[in-house]
Amino acid sequence: MKKRIFSGIQPSGDLTLGNYLGALRNWPRFQEDYDVVYSIVDLHAITIKQDPKLLHERTLLNLALYMAAGIDPEKSILFIQSQVAEHTELCWILACHAYMGELSRMTQFKDKSSRINQNDSIPSGLFNYPTLMAADILLYQAELVPVGEDQSQHLELTRDLALRFNNAYGKTFKIPQGHFNPFGAKIYDLQNPTAVMSKSSENKNGILFLMEEEKSLRKKIARSVTDNLGKIHYNDDQPGVKNLLNIYALLSNKTIDKTLLHFQEKGYKELKDEVSEVVLNELLPLQKRTREYLNDPTELKKIYEKGADKARVLAKPTLDDVKNKLGFVL
């Protein structure tokens, strides 16, 4: 039996090169060796108020991007989270087994709530959403979860909730392990190379979006922050240069050593120009494939409906087992 992997991305903003290199490009590589379940986790997106039209468009765009990146709906279960009701039902059950203290310690809750205007109220969904993340994973008995360092705390909570439920009611959930990105480094903001490239960043000048126009991508890379040293080295004292080297190395499938050798006698302009070329060589074909999927909405609908049906087949037995152990009448 292959081990099962679950992962998903929120359609809460336009996906970036960081999302692509950190997750999306890597996901198709798991299809042959693992039993994979990938979701557009739209329920997570509404912890912060969304424009309904944009949420709808981004959900379908993400689905198209998943497939354009190489995720095959015949090899993977590919679905939209809100179309599988078992997620929210298990979320409530897990929320009843989670403690206020452990949820309040989640660093992402602290970070996101701190950015909300002090005159506004903090939505309870922002506080509780780690239990939804736990439900996403445990519902499918996932053994591996591709995570970055920023999500490791949520995975630990998922493991704690699974163990707590198993100890109270008998073995129910598999205990998931983190599958940390083996394929490359983090991608940082081009204008603030000490901050991770994020789709929620207020300053969009340092963010490369997957569906961005060629002219805009070139301009942002050309204006990316470097330093006044004028030498291409790979170290933390030159975070802007290091970030550009990481992007080039990942997209050209070269090691950092070979990348440094390639730029040994070159300057920052050559570095930026060549980073632009590898970025465009990757993103322009991706954009073309994505638009092809979006231009066939009937086929796209068939794919996400079929994916939701497959997801329910896996999710229902787990939820029924949980409800039976809790004493619910089935």
Secondary structure in CASP SS format (residue, H / E / C, confidence):
PFRMAT SS
TARGET T0000
AUTHOR 0000-0000-0000
METHOD secondary structure of the structure
MODEL  1
M C 1.00
K C 1.00
K C 1.00
R E 1.00
I E 1.00
F E 1.00
S E 1.00
G E 1.00
I E 1.00
Q C 1.00
P C 1.00
S C 1.00
G C 1.00
D C 1.00
L C 1.00
T E 1.00
L H 1.00
G H 1.00
N H 1.00
Y H 1.00
L H 1.00
G H 1.00
A H 1.00
L H 1.00
R C 1.00
N C 1.00
W H 1.00
P H 1.00
R H 1.00
F H 1.00
Q C 1.00
E C 1.00
D C 1.00
Y C 1.00
D E 1.00
V E 1.00
V E 1.00
Y E 1.00
S E 1.00
I E 1.00
V C 1.00
D H 1.00
L H 1.00
H H 1.00
A H 1.00
I C 1.00
T C 1.00
I C 1.00
K C 1.00
Q C 1.00
D C 1.00
P H 1.00
K H 1.00
L H 1.00
L H 1.00
H H 1.00
E H 1.00
R H 1.00
T H 1.00
L H 1.00
L H 1.00
N H 1.00
L H 1.00
A H 1.00
L H 1.00
Y H 1.00
M H 1.00
A H 1.00
A C 1.00
G C 1.00
I C 1.00
D C 1.00
P C 1.00
E C 1.00
K C 1.00
S C 1.00
I E 1.00
L E 1.00
F E 1.00
I E 1.00
Q H 1.00
S H 1.00
Q H 1.00
V C 1.00
A C 1.00
E H 1.00
H H 1.00
T H 1.00
E H 1.00
L H 1.00
C H 1.00
W H 1.00
I H 1.00
L H 1.00
A H 1.00
C C 1.00
H C 1.00
A C 1.00
Y C 1.00
M H 1.00
G H 1.00
E H 1.00
L H 1.00
S H 1.00
R C 1.00
M C 1.00
T H 1.00
Q H 1.00
F H 1.00
K H 1.00
D H 1.00
K H 1.00
S H 1.00
S H 1.00
R C 1.00
I C 1.00
N C 1.00
Q C 1.00
N C 1.00
D C 1.00
S C 1.00
I C 1.00
P C 1.00
S H 1.00
G H 1.00
L H 1.00
F H 1.00
N H 1.00
Y H 1.00
P H 1.00
T H 1.00
L H 1.00
M H 1.00
A H 1.00
A H 1.00
D H 1.00
I H 1.00
L H 1.00
L C 1.00
Y C 1.00
Q C 1.00
A C 1.00
E C 1.00
L E 1.00
V E 1.00
P E 1.00
V E 1.00
G C 1.00
E H 1.00
D H 1.00
Q H 1.00
S H 1.00
Q H 1.00
H H 1.00
L H 1.00
E H 1.00
L H 1.00
T H 1.00
R H 1.00
D H 1.00
L H 1.00
A H 1.00
L H 1.00
R H 1.00
F H 1.00
N H 1.00
N H 1.00
A H 1.00
Y H 1.00
G C 1.00
K C 1.00
T C 1.00
F C 1.00
K C 1.00
I C 1.00
P C 1.00
Q E 1.00
G E 1.00
H E 1.00
F E 1.00
N C 1.00
P C 1.00
F C 1.00
G C 1.00
A C 1.00
K C 1.00
I C 1.00
Y E 1.00
D C 1.00
L C 1.00
Q C 1.00
N C 1.00
P C 1.00
T C 1.00
A C 1.00
V E 1.00
M C 1.00
S C 1.00
K C 1.00
S C 1.00
S C 1.00
E C 1.00
N C 1.00
K H 1.00
N H 1.00
G H 1.00
I C 1.00
L C 1.00
F E 1.00
L C 1.00
M C 1.00
E C 1.00
E C 1.00
E H 1.00
K H 1.00
S H 1.00
L H 1.00
R H 1.00
K H 1.00
K H 1.00
I H 1.00
A H 1.00
R C 1.00
S C 1.00
V C 1.00
T C 1.00
D C 1.00
N C 1.00
L C 1.00
G C 1.00
K C 1.00
I C 1.00
H C 1.00
Y C 1.00
N C 1.00
D C 1.00
D C 1.00
Q C 1.00
P H 1.00
G H 1.00
V H 1.00
K H 1.00
N H 1.00
L H 1.00
L H 1.00
N H 1.00
I H 1.00
Y H 1.00
A H 1.00
L H 1.00
L H 1.00
S H 1.00
N C 1.00
K C 1.00
T C 1.00
I H 1.00
D H 1.00
K H 1.00
T H 1.00
L H 1.00
L H 1.00
H H 1.00
F C 1.00
Q C 1.00
E C 1.00
K C 1.00
G C 1.00
Y H 1.00
K H 1.00
E H 1.00
L H 1.00
K H 1.00
D H 1.00
E H 1.00
V H 1.00
S H 1.00
E H 1.00
V H 1.00
V H 1.00
L H 1.00
N H 1.00
E H 1.00
L H 1.00
L H 1.00
P H 1.00
L H 1.00
Q H 1.00
K H 1.00
R H 1.00
T H 1.00
R H 1.00
E H 1.00
Y H 1.00
L H 1.00
N C 1.00
D C 1.00
P H 1.00
T H 1.00
E H 1.00
L H 1.00
K H 1.00
K H 1.00
I H 1.00
Y H 1.00
E H 1.00
K H 1.00
G H 1.00
A H 1.00
D H 1.00
K H 1.00
A H 1.00
R H 1.00
V H 1.00
L H 1.00
A H 1.00
K H 1.00
P H 1.00
T H 1.00
L H 1.00
D H 1.00
D H 1.00
V H 1.00
K H 1.00
N H 1.00
K H 1.00
L H 1.00
G C 1.00
F C 1.00
V C 1.00
L C 1.00
END
